[in-house]
Amino acid sequence: MHPGLFIVVFRKTAEAVDRLAGSPMAYDIGGYLQPEQILHDMLITVQTYFRLWTTVEILRGDEGNGLQSHGILRFALHGSAEDKNDAAGRLHAAAREHFGARSKRNTVEPIHLHYPEGNKHKMLHACCLVPEYESRMILIYVETTCPRGGYNAGDHQLQYLAQLLEQHRYGELPAARNLAAANHKTYAQFRQDSLQFFGTTFYQFHLKARMADVVSDLLFTDLNYKQIAYKHGFTAYNSMYHLFHRRYYFPLNKVSRLRGEQ
C-alpha cells in the first residue's frame, strides 16, 4: 500500500470520528451520554468511509480491509491495563495516558491509534467518556485494518505531498507545474513523487481526498448539496454530482445525514 494512501485512510477517518465526538449534546439524554448511540453513529461513519475508499480504489474490497470489530468497554477510572498488546489494552492505556482523572465528566474525547500487525495496519478509533458521578471510563471503539504495504527510507522525503494535500484542501487547486515549482521540484520529479506516494497523480488523489471531506459534511452537517459543493471548491453542484454519481458510483443520497453540527 502506498504510504500516502494509508495517511489519508487513517487521518480522514480519524477526522470524521473527531467531528462525531465534538457534538456531545446530540448524545445527551437526561444529562447522561448514550454509549450505544455513539457506537451506532461511529459504525455508520467508519463503514461509510471504507465504502468510499473501496469505491475510489484506495482500498480493495477483496483483501479483508475495513471493519474488524467494535464494542463498548468499561474500565475503572484508576485501574491499569492488564494487557497492553490487544485492542482493549492499547485503548485503555492510551485513555489513561491522555485523559485519565483529568477527563471532564460527560464529555466525549476521541482516541486514534494505529500499529502494524503482520501484513496489515490495525487502526483503532475510539470515543472515551467518563459519566457524571461514576468512577469508571467508557471506551466506544471501532477496529479496522488496511494493507501494511511496503515502506522505504525515502518515504519521509515525500511527506511534503501530504502537507500539500492539507494546504490545498479547500478552493481551487493550482496547476501541477506551479505546485512543483513552489516545492523546488521539476514537473517530472513532482509527478514521480506523487506516483510513488499516492499511486496516482496529485490531482487525481486530491479529488479522492476532497470526496472524503464532502462525505464528512454530508454525515455531520445539515448543509444542502449546493452549499457543500461551494464549500469544497466545485465550480457547481453538477461537477460534484458527476464526480460522485458518474465517475465513481457513490450516490450522495446513500450517505446518512446523522445530524447538523451543534
N, C-alpha and C positions, 0 to 999 in steps of 0.2 A: 504494500500500500504506500503510495507516495506520501511523504511527511505532511505536505500541505493539506491533503485530504483528511488526515487524522485531526489536524489542528481545527479545521472547520467543523468536522463532525462533533468533536468534544466541546469546542467553545460555543458554537451556536446552540447546541442542546443545553449547555450549562446556562447560557444567557436566558433561554426560554424558561428554565426552572427558576432562575432568579426573578423573572417577572412574575411568575406564579406566586413565589414566596413573598413578593413585595406588595401583595394585596390581601393582607390577613383579614381585613374586615369582611371579605367575601366568605370566609370560613368561620366567622364568629357567630355562634348561635347561643344566645343567653349567656354571653360572657365566657364561653368555652369554645376553643378551636376544635374543629372536627377533623381528626386524622383520616377517617375513611374518605371524606370528600376530597381532601388534599391528595390522597393516593389516587383516587379516581381521576382527578384532573391531571396529575403527573403522568399517569399511564396514557391518557389521551394525547398529551403533549409529546411524550417521547415516541410513542407509536406513530404519530403524525410526522415527526421529523425523520424517523427511519424509513417511513414510506417515501418521503421526499428524496432522501439520499439514494434509495434504490431506483426511484423513477428517473432521476437525473444522472444515474450511473456513477455516483460517487462510491456506492457500495453495490455489491452483487447480492441479490436475494437468495441465491442458492448456496451461499457459503456459511450459513448458520449465523449471520450477523443479526444484530438487533436485540430485542428484549430477551433476557435470560431468566431473571427472577425479580420479584418485587415483594414488598411486605411492610409491616409496621412493627418496629422493635421498641421495647420498653426497657430502660435501664435505670438503676438507682443513680441519682444525680451525682453522688460522690463515689460510686463504685468504679472499679478498674476493669478494663477489657481483659477477659480471660484469654482469648486467642486473637492476636493482632494480625493474623495471616488470612483469616476468612473475611468475607464481606462485612459481616456484623461487627467483628472485632476491629477492623480498619475504620469503619464509620464511628464506632463508639470512641475509639482513641482520638480520632480527628475532632469529634464533637467536644470531648473533654479538653483537648488542647486549645481549640479555637474559642470555645464558648464556656463550657463548664458552669460554675456557680455564678458567673457574671452575666449569664444569659437573662435577658428581660423576660418576665413571665408573659405568657400569652402572645408571643411574637413568633414568627416563622423565620428561621435562619437557614440559608442554603449551604450545602457542603458538596464539593465536587472532587472526586479522586479518580485517578487512572493509574494503571500499572500493567506491566507485561505479564502474561501467563501463557507459556507455550508459544504457539504461533498467533496468539490473539492479544489485543489490548482489551483489558477489562475496564469499564467505566462505571463509576458509581455516582449517581445524582441523588441527593437526599435533602429533605427538609427536617430540621431539628426544632422541636418546640418544648418548652417547659410549662406545663399547665399551672395556672394560678393555685397557690396553696398546696402544691404537691412537691415531694422531694424526689422526683424522677424526671427523666427526659424521654421524649418520644422521638424516634427516628423513622420517618417515612421515606422509603428508598426504592429506587429502580436501578437494576443492574443490566448493563448492555455490553456487547462485545463488537469488535470490528477487527479486521486483519491487522496483524502487527507489521507486516511488510519489512522491507529492508531499509536500514538507515546506514549512512556512511559519515565519515568525518567531515565531509563538505556540507552536510545539510544545514549546519548552523549558519553558514555563509549565505544561505538563501532565505533566512528569516526576514530579510527586508521585504520580501514579497508578501508575507503575512501582514507586515506593518502597512504596506501599500494598500492591501485589501481593506484594512480597517480605516485608513486615512481617506479612501475614496468610497466609503460605504454609501453615502448619500450623494445625490446630484450627478451631474454628467461626468463620465469617465474620460480623462484626457486620452489623446491618441497614444498608442503603444510607443511610438518613436519618442514622444515627449516624455513619457514615463521613464523610458530607458535613459535618455539624456539627463533627466533630473537625478538619476541614481548612478551617474557616471558609467553607464553601460552602453555598448553598441546595441543596435536593434537586434542583431543576430544573437548576441550574448543574453539579452533580456528574454528573448523568445526561448532560447535553450534552457535558461534558468527556470522559466515558467513550466516548460515541459517536464523538467526533472522534478520540480517541487509539487506541481499540481497534476501532472499527467496530461495537461492540455494548455491552451494559450491563456494568458492572464485575462483577456476579455471574456473568454468562454467561462472561465471559472468564476469571474466576478459576477456574471449573470446568475450562476447557480447559488452563490452566496447571497445575492440580492433576493432570490426566491425565498431563501430561509428567513430573511428579515420580513418579507411580505407575510409569510405564514405566521410569524410571531405576532404581527399586528392583527391578523385575522383571528388568532386564538384569544388575544388579550385586550383588544380594544373594540369599541363599537363604531370605529371609522367605517365609512362605506367604501366600496371598491375604488371609486374615483379618487377619494381622499387618500387612500393608501397608495394608489398609483402615483399621484402627485408627490407624496412624501418621499417615495423611493426613486424618484428621478425618471420615471417613464414619461415619454412625451404625451401619452394619452392612455386612457383606460384600455383602449383597443390593443395597444402594444403589450400591456401586461396580460391581457386576456389571451392574446396569440401565444405568448411565451408559455403560459400555464396549460392552456387547453389544446393548442395545435402542435407546438413544438414538443412539449412533454405533456402527456395526458395526465394532468394533475388538477382536476377541476377545483376551482376556488370554492364552489358551494359544497364541496365534500369536506372542507376543513371546519371543525367545530368552532363556533363562536362561544367560548367559555364565559366571557363577561367583558364589560367595559372596565378599564382600569379605574381604580378608586382615586 
